[in-house]
Amino acid sequence: MGLVKTVDKLTVTFLVDNSIEWFTKLPPGFTHEMRLHLSEHDPPIDEVTGAPLLDFENYCCGNVSPILRTLCLIEVSWVEDRKEIFTARTTLLTYLGFFISFCVLPSPSAIAYLLVVGAHGFSALIETEVEGEESHVVLFDTGPESRSIARNVAAMKVPLDRIERVILSHWHSDHSGGLLSFLRLRNEAIHHQDKSESNPPQQQQPDSDTTPTKPIIADLHPDRPIARGIAPLGKLIGQLNPDPTFEAIEALGAVVETHKEGHAVAGDTVYVSGEIPRITHFEQGLLGAVRWKGDVKTKQGEWVPEEDIMDERYAVIDVAGKGLVIFSACSHAGIVNVVRDVVSKFQRPIHMIIGGLHLATPDLIERIEPTVDFLTNKLRPAPTYILPMHCSGFACKIALERALGEGCVPAGTGIRAIIDGNRKLEEEGRMWAPTIAS
């Protein structure tokens, strides 16, 4: 066996992403959220017509479109300034007639509310199966805050008690912000399950912080920062929300494991990386990233540059007869660096790349062309599918779609992907190690 076992089946459910995609054609094995609700989640039935209802109230929440988000910000600014409110509203109605008629937005305050429904972050539920063995379920990242993970876990009917490990890719709150909320939800679910199975006399509902009887492992990098922020051109413009502390995570019953090195988890079916080597010349980290270093008690410290984000980790699953599936939540290290490291460690073809490629902002646009060229031309064989999500950006998605066609998959919140393995291809020796052209 290599670094991990090859699995016979991999199921991925996307719980948090920047977008929702309902209508675009998806490849075989991918299923839109709406179809899952109608076919597998026992949808409510209309009393009059007898038809299954599209129960949007209980579907996943995802981000609004970039156009809507941008114009909403303009609207709110104008309303606060109390100038040209009528003109601002007219502009919104002109540009966003479809969204307003669909969402029924009665006022500027309602429009502003849409801004907090979206989720700039990432979270994926991963289930691995090896024939003849127990399946394993892990959560890779938890989204940015408490609301999105809670709503979407409920919408997708996630079996919380089966999740044995939560892996944080790195210490940024758009990936760690939902962790405590998720742990509370899991505690509650397990408590209700245990109570139902034992059927004791009626008693008072315990607090959701109660330690569960089935502990979960929190797989974390040990180098948790006090604070991280963004300082383009050296000027601090904002700090990310603090990541959960080790103490807060343990207080909710999780067993904290810290890892700097690569390691296999979930019955040796999921590989979690260690430090990612930075060797690609055009991948220079997260520009303008800073970290606060100092003493919390005295509040004495300073912001220092930290563009490399060295605590970032990726995850890999090896599917029999298909190859590697890579989860790279933000790719601050650069997705080319991630792929190079994966190829050097596994010597297996890459079937799928999933996650944020961090090529969205204007200062990173110049990285798109060499990144796409590497993934589609220099890497051979090229990945069968790339799912550019979260922080990848519109221009990156367009470039990948142009290069890969339907191999660029418009995944988002609520979509499920099933990758079935094929042991016969392994036995026939048809899984060749990839090569990288210079």
C-alpha positions as CSV (number, residue, x, y, z in Angstrom):
1,M,0.0,0.0,0.0
2,G,1.1,3.5,-0.7
3,L,0.4,6.6,1.4
4,V,-3.3,5.7,1.5
5,K,-5.5,2.8,0.4
6,T,-7.3,3.0,-3.0
7,V,-11.0,3.3,-2.4
8,D,-13.9,1.8,-4.4
9,K,-16.2,4.8,-4.0
10,L,-15.9,8.4,-3.0
11,T,-18.9,10.6,-2.3
12,V,-18.4,14.4,-1.9
13,T,-21.2,16.7,-0.8
14,F,-20.5,20.4,-1.0
15,L,-21.9,22.1,2.1
16,V,-20.5,25.6,1.8
17,D,-19.2,27.5,-1.2
18,N,-19.4,31.0,-2.6
19,S,-22.1,30.0,-5.1
20,I,-25.1,27.8,-5.9
21,E,-25.4,26.2,-9.3
22,W,-28.7,24.5,-10.2
23,F,-29.1,24.5,-14.0
24,T,-25.8,24.0,-15.8
25,K,-25.2,20.5,-17.2
26,L,-23.0,18.4,-15.0
27,P,-20.9,15.3,-15.8
28,P,-22.0,11.8,-14.9
29,G,-21.8,11.2,-11.2
30,F,-22.7,14.8,-10.2
31,T,-26.2,15.7,-8.9
32,H,-27.8,19.1,-8.5
33,E,-29.2,19.9,-5.1
34,M,-32.8,20.3,-6.3
35,R,-32.8,16.8,-7.8
36,L,-31.4,15.4,-4.5
37,H,-34.2,17.0,-2.5
38,L,-36.9,15.8,-4.9
39,S,-35.6,12.2,-5.3
40,E,-34.0,11.4,-1.9
41,H,-35.1,13.8,0.8
42,D,-38.8,13.1,1.1
43,P,-40.0,16.5,-0.1
44,P,-43.3,17.9,1.3
45,I,-46.3,17.3,-0.8
46,D,-48.9,19.9,-1.8
47,E,-52.2,19.1,-0.2
48,V,-54.2,20.2,-3.2
49,T,-52.2,19.1,-6.3
50,G,-50.3,16.2,-4.7
51,A,-47.1,17.4,-6.3
52,P,-43.7,17.5,-4.5
53,L,-42.9,21.0,-3.4
54,L,-39.6,22.9,-4.1
55,D,-39.2,23.8,-0.5
56,F,-36.8,26.7,-0.9
57,E,-37.1,27.6,2.8
58,N,-35.2,24.4,3.6
59,Y,-32.7,24.3,0.8
60,C,-29.0,25.3,1.0
61,C,-28.0,28.9,1.2
62,G,-25.2,30.2,-1.0
63,N,-23.9,33.4,-2.2
64,V,-25.7,35.9,-4.4
65,S,-24.3,36.6,-7.8
66,P,-21.3,39.0,-8.0
67,I,-23.4,41.6,-9.9
68,L,-26.1,41.5,-7.2
69,R,-23.5,41.7,-4.4
70,T,-21.8,44.7,-6.0
71,L,-24.9,46.7,-6.6
72,C,-26.2,45.9,-3.2
73,L,-23.1,47.5,-1.7
74,I,-23.7,50.6,-3.7
75,E,-27.3,50.7,-2.7
76,V,-26.5,50.5,1.0
77,S,-23.9,53.2,0.7
78,W,-26.3,55.6,-1.0
79,V,-29.0,54.9,1.5
80,E,-26.7,55.6,4.4
81,D,-25.7,58.9,2.8
82,R,-29.4,59.8,2.2
83,K,-28.7,61.1,-1.3
84,E,-30.3,60.0,-4.5
85,I,-32.1,57.1,-3.0
86,F,-34.7,57.0,-5.7
87,T,-32.0,56.9,-8.4
88,A,-30.2,54.1,-6.7
89,R,-33.3,52.0,-6.4
90,T,-34.2,52.6,-10.0
91,T,-30.8,51.4,-11.0
92,L,-31.2,48.2,-9.0
93,L,-34.6,47.5,-10.6
94,T,-33.3,48.1,-14.0
95,Y,-30.3,45.8,-13.7
96,L,-31.7,43.3,-11.4
97,G,-35.3,42.8,-12.4
98,F,-35.1,39.1,-12.5
99,F,-33.6,38.8,-9.0
100,I,-36.0,41.3,-7.5
101,S,-39.1,39.6,-8.9
102,F,-37.8,36.2,-7.8
103,C,-36.7,37.2,-4.3
104,V,-39.3,39.9,-3.6
105,L,-37.0,42.5,-2.1
106,P,-39.2,45.2,-0.6
107,S,-36.7,47.7,0.7
108,P,-33.0,48.6,0.8
109,S,-32.7,46.9,4.2
110,A,-34.0,43.7,2.7
111,I,-31.4,44.0,-0.1
112,A,-28.7,44.5,2.5
113,Y,-29.9,41.3,4.2
114,L,-29.0,39.2,1.2
115,L,-25.4,40.1,1.8
116,V,-25.2,38.1,5.0
117,V,-26.9,35.0,3.5
118,G,-24.0,34.1,1.3
119,A,-21.0,32.2,2.4
120,H,-17.5,33.2,1.3
121,G,-15.9,30.0,2.4
122,F,-15.7,26.3,1.8
123,S,-16.8,23.0,3.3
124,A,-17.1,19.5,1.9
125,L,-18.4,16.3,3.3
126,I,-16.2,13.4,2.2
127,E,-17.2,9.7,2.4
128,T,-14.8,6.9,1.4
129,E,-15.7,3.3,0.9
130,V,-13.5,0.2,0.5
131,E,-15.2,-3.0,-0.3
132,G,-15.4,-5.3,2.7
133,E,-14.6,-2.5,5.2
134,E,-16.5,0.1,7.1
135,S,-17.0,3.4,5.3
136,H,-15.5,6.6,6.7
137,V,-17.0,10.2,6.8
138,V,-14.9,13.3,7.3
139,L,-15.6,17.0,7.0
140,F,-13.0,19.2,5.2
141,D,-13.4,22.8,6.4
142,T,-16.5,24.3,8.0
143,G,-17.3,27.6,6.1
144,P,-17.0,31.1,7.5
145,E,-19.6,31.4,10.2
146,S,-22.3,29.6,12.2
147,R,-25.3,30.1,10.0
148,S,-24.3,28.7,6.6
149,I,-22.9,25.3,7.9
150,A,-26.0,24.9,10.2
151,R,-28.5,25.6,7.5
152,N,-26.8,23.5,4.8
153,V,-26.1,20.5,7.1
154,A,-29.9,20.4,7.8
155,A,-30.8,21.0,4.2
156,M,-28.6,18.2,2.9
157,K,-29.7,15.8,5.8
158,V,-26.1,15.2,6.8
159,P,-25.6,12.2,9.2
160,L,-23.7,14.2,11.8
161,D,-23.1,11.2,14.1
162,R,-21.2,9.4,11.4
163,I,-18.6,12.2,10.9
164,E,-15.5,11.0,12.7
165,R,-13.1,13.8,11.9
166,V,-13.1,17.4,10.8
167,I,-10.0,18.6,8.9
168,L,-9.2,22.3,8.8
169,S,-7.1,23.1,5.7
170,H,-5.6,26.3,7.3
171,W,-6.3,28.9,9.8
172,H,-8.4,31.4,8.0
173,S,-11.9,32.1,9.4
174,D,-13.7,31.5,6.0
175,H,-12.7,27.9,6.6
176,S,-12.7,27.6,10.4
177,G,-15.5,30.0,11.3
178,G,-18.2,27.3,11.3
179,L,-16.3,24.7,13.4
180,L,-17.8,25.5,16.8
181,S,-21.3,25.6,15.3
182,F,-20.8,22.3,13.6
183,L,-19.5,20.7,16.8
184,R,-22.6,21.9,18.7
185,L,-24.9,20.6,16.0
186,R,-23.2,17.2,16.1
187,N,-23.4,17.1,19.9
188,E,-27.2,17.8,19.8
189,A,-27.7,15.2,17.0
190,I,-25.9,12.5,19.0
191,H,-27.7,13.4,22.2
192,H,-31.1,13.1,20.6
193,Q,-30.0,9.8,18.9
194,D,-28.8,8.3,22.2
195,K,-31.9,9.5,24.0
196,S,-34.1,8.0,21.4
197,E,-32.3,4.6,21.5
198,S,-32.3,4.4,25.3
199,N,-35.8,5.9,25.7
200,P,-35.3,7.2,29.2
201,P,-38.0,9.0,31.2
202,Q,-38.6,12.6,30.2
203,Q,-35.8,14.9,31.4
204,Q,-34.5,18.3,30.9
205,Q,-32.7,19.0,27.6
206,P,-29.0,19.4,28.3
207,D,-26.9,22.3,26.8
208,S,-25.6,21.7,23.4
209,D,-22.0,21.9,24.8
210,T,-22.5,18.5,26.4
211,T,-19.7,16.2,25.5
212,P,-21.0,13.5,23.0
213,T,-20.6,9.8,23.6
214,K,-19.0,9.5,20.2
215,P,-16.1,12.0,20.2
216,I,-14.9,13.5,17.0
217,I,-11.3,14.4,16.1
218,A,-10.4,17.9,15.1
219,D,-7.4,17.6,12.7
220,L,-5.5,21.0,13.0
221,H,-2.2,22.6,12.2
222,P,-0.5,23.5,15.5
223,D,0.5,27.0,14.3
224,R,-2.8,28.8,15.1
225,P,-2.4,32.6,14.7
226,I,-3.6,35.2,17.1
227,A,-4.9,37.2,14.3
228,R,-4.6,37.5,10.5
229,G,-5.5,40.4,8.2
230,I,-5.2,42.0,4.8
231,A,-2.8,44.9,4.1
232,P,-2.6,45.7,0.4
233,L,0.4,47.9,-0.3
234,G,1.3,47.8,3.3
235,K,-1.9,49.4,4.7
236,L,-4.0,47.3,7.0
237,I,-7.7,47.4,5.8
238,G,-9.2,44.6,7.9
239,Q,-8.7,41.7,10.2
240,L,-10.3,38.3,9.7
241,N,-12.5,37.0,12.5
242,P,-10.4,35.0,15.1
243,D,-10.1,31.3,14.5
244,P,-11.6,29.0,17.2
245,T,-9.1,28.3,20.0
246,F,-7.9,24.8,20.9
247,E,-9.6,25.2,24.3
248,A,-13.0,26.1,22.7
249,I,-12.8,23.2,20.4
250,E,-12.0,20.8,23.2
251,A,-14.8,22.2,25.4
252,L,-17.3,21.0,22.8
253,G,-16.0,17.4,23.1
254,A,-13.6,17.3,20.2
255,V,-10.3,15.5,20.5
256,V,-7.7,18.0,19.1
257,E,-4.9,16.5,17.0
258,T,-2.3,18.8,15.7
259,H,-0.2,17.8,12.7
260,K,2.7,19.5,10.9
261,E,3.5,16.4,8.8
262,G,1.5,14.5,6.2
263,H,-0.6,11.7,7.6
264,A,-3.4,9.2,6.6
265,V,-6.8,9.3,8.3
266,A,-10.2,7.7,7.9
267,G,-9.0,4.2,7.9
268,D,-6.0,5.2,5.8
269,T,-8.3,6.3,2.9
270,V,-7.7,10.1,3.2
271,Y,-4.2,11.7,3.1
272,V,-3.8,15.1,4.8
273,S,-0.6,16.9,3.7
274,G,2.1,18.6,5.7
275,E,3.8,21.7,4.5
276,I,3.5,22.4,0.8
277,P,6.8,23.2,-0.9
278,R,6.8,26.6,-2.7
279,I,8.8,26.1,-5.9
280,T,6.7,27.7,-8.7
281,H,8.1,31.1,-9.6
282,F,4.8,32.8,-10.4
283,E,2.9,31.5,-7.3
284,Q,3.9,34.1,-4.6
285,G,1.3,33.4,-2.0
286,L,-1.5,35.7,-0.7
287,L,-0.4,39.2,-1.6
288,G,-0.9,41.6,1.3
289,A,-1.5,39.0,3.9
290,V,-0.3,39.9,7.4
291,R,-0.3,38.3,10.9
292,W,-0.4,39.9,14.3
293,K,2.4,38.8,16.5
294,G,2.7,39.9,20.1
295,D,1.3,39.4,23.6
296,V,-2.4,39.0,24.0
297,K,-2.4,40.0,27.7
298,T,-0.5,43.3,27.3
299,K,-2.0,43.8,23.8
300,Q,1.5,44.8,22.6
301,G,2.4,43.5,19.2
302,E,2.6,44.3,15.5
303,W,1.4,43.2,12.1
304,V,4.0,41.4,10.1
305,P,3.9,40.2,6.4
306,E,2.8,36.6,6.0
307,E,2.0,35.9,2.4
308,D,3.0,32.2,2.3
309,I,0.4,30.9,4.8
310,M,2.6,27.9,5.6
311,D,0.0,26.1,7.7
312,E,-2.2,25.4,4.6
313,R,-2.7,21.7,3.9
314,Y,-4.5,19.8,1.1
315,A,-6.2,16.4,1.2
316,V,-6.1,13.5,-1.3
317,I,-8.2,10.4,-1.9
318,D,-7.1,7.7,-4.4
319,V,-10.0,6.1,-6.3
320,A,-9.3,2.7,-7.8
321,G,-9.1,2.9,-11.6
322,K,-9.7,6.7,-11.6
323,G,-6.8,8.2,-9.8
324,L,-6.3,11.0,-7.2
325,V,-8.9,13.5,-6.1
326,I,-7.3,16.6,-4.6
327,F,-9.0,19.0,-2.2
328,S,-7.2,22.3,-2.1
329,A,-9.5,24.6,-0.1
330,C,-7.8,27.9,-1.0
331,S,-4.5,27.2,-2.7
332,H,-2.6,30.0,-1.1
333,A,0.5,27.9,-1.8
334,G,-0.5,27.8,-5.5
335,I,-2.4,25.0,-7.1
336,V,0.6,24.2,-9.3
337,N,2.7,23.7,-6.2
338,V,0.0,21.6,-4.7
339,V,-0.2,19.4,-7.8
340,R,3.6,19.1,-8.0
341,D,3.8,17.9,-4.4
342,V,0.9,15.4,-5.0
343,V,2.6,14.0,-8.1
344,S,5.9,13.6,-6.4
345,K,4.4,11.8,-3.4
346,F,1.8,9.5,-5.1
347,Q,3.0,8.9,-8.7
348,R,-0.7,8.4,-9.7
349,P,-2.8,10.2,-12.3
350,I,-5.0,13.0,-11.1
351,H,-8.7,12.5,-11.7
352,M,-10.1,15.6,-10.1
353,I,-9.0,18.8,-8.5
354,I,-11.5,20.4,-6.1
355,G,-11.6,23.7,-4.3
356,G,-10.5,27.3,-4.3
357,L,-7.7,28.2,-6.7
358,H,-7.3,31.8,-5.3
359,L,-7.1,33.5,-8.6
360,A,-10.0,35.9,-8.3
361,T,-8.5,39.3,-7.4
362,P,-7.1,41.7,-10.0
363,D,-3.5,41.4,-8.7
364,L,-3.6,37.6,-9.3
365,I,-5.1,37.7,-12.9
366,E,-1.6,37.3,-14.4
367,R,-1.3,33.9,-12.7
368,I,-4.3,32.4,-14.5
369,E,-2.7,31.7,-17.9
370,P,0.4,29.9,-16.6
371,T,-1.8,28.0,-14.1
372,V,-4.2,26.8,-16.8
373,D,-1.3,26.0,-19.1
374,F,0.3,23.8,-16.4
375,L,-2.9,21.9,-15.5
376,T,-4.0,21.3,-19.1
377,N,-0.8,21.1,-21.1
378,K,2.3,20.5,-19.0
379,L,0.7,17.9,-16.7
380,R,0.1,14.6,-18.5
381,P,-2.4,13.2,-18.3
382,A,-4.4,16.3,-17.5
383,P,-7.0,16.0,-14.8
384,T,-10.3,14.6,-16.0
385,Y,-12.2,17.3,-14.0
386,I,-11.4,20.5,-12.3
387,L,-13.9,22.1,-9.9
388,P,-12.9,25.7,-9.4
389,M,-14.7,26.9,-6.3
390,H,-14.7,29.4,-3.5
391,C,-11.9,31.9,-4.3
392,S,-11.1,30.8,-7.8
393,G,-12.8,33.8,-9.5
394,F,-14.8,34.2,-12.7
395,A,-11.9,34.8,-15.0
396,C,-10.2,31.6,-13.8
397,K,-13.4,29.6,-14.4
398,I,-13.7,31.0,-17.9
399,A,-10.1,30.2,-18.8
400,L,-10.5,26.6,-17.4
401,E,-13.7,26.1,-19.3
402,R,-12.1,27.3,-22.5
403,A,-9.3,24.8,-22.0
404,L,-11.1,21.8,-20.6
405,G,-14.7,22.2,-21.9
406,E,-17.0,20.0,-19.8
407,G,-14.0,19.0,-17.7
408,C,-14.4,22.3,-15.9
409,V,-17.3,21.6,-13.6
410,P,-19.4,24.4,-12.2
411,A,-19.8,22.9,-8.7
412,G,-21.3,24.8,-5.8
413,T,-23.2,24.5,-2.5
414,G,-25.6,21.5,-2.4
415,I,-24.1,19.5,-5.3
416,R,-23.1,15.9,-4.7
417,A,-20.4,14.1,-6.7
418,I,-20.0,10.3,-6.6
419,I,-16.8,8.8,-8.0
420,D,-17.0,5.0,-8.5
421,G,-13.8,3.1,-8.7
422,N,-12.8,0.4,-11.2
423,R,-10.4,-2.3,-9.8
424,K,-10.2,-3.9,-13.2
425,L,-8.2,-1.0,-14.7
426,E,-5.8,-1.4,-11.8
427,E,-5.4,-5.1,-12.4
428,E,-4.8,-4.4,-16.1
429,G,-2.0,-2.0,-15.3
430,R,-3.7,0.9,-17.0
431,M,-3.0,3.6,-14.4
432,W,0.2,5.4,-15.5
433,A,2.2,7.8,-13.4
434,P,1.8,11.4,-14.6
435,T,4.6,13.4,-16.1
436,I,5.3,17.2,-15.9
437,A,6.9,18.9,-18.9
438,S,9.5,21.5,-18.1
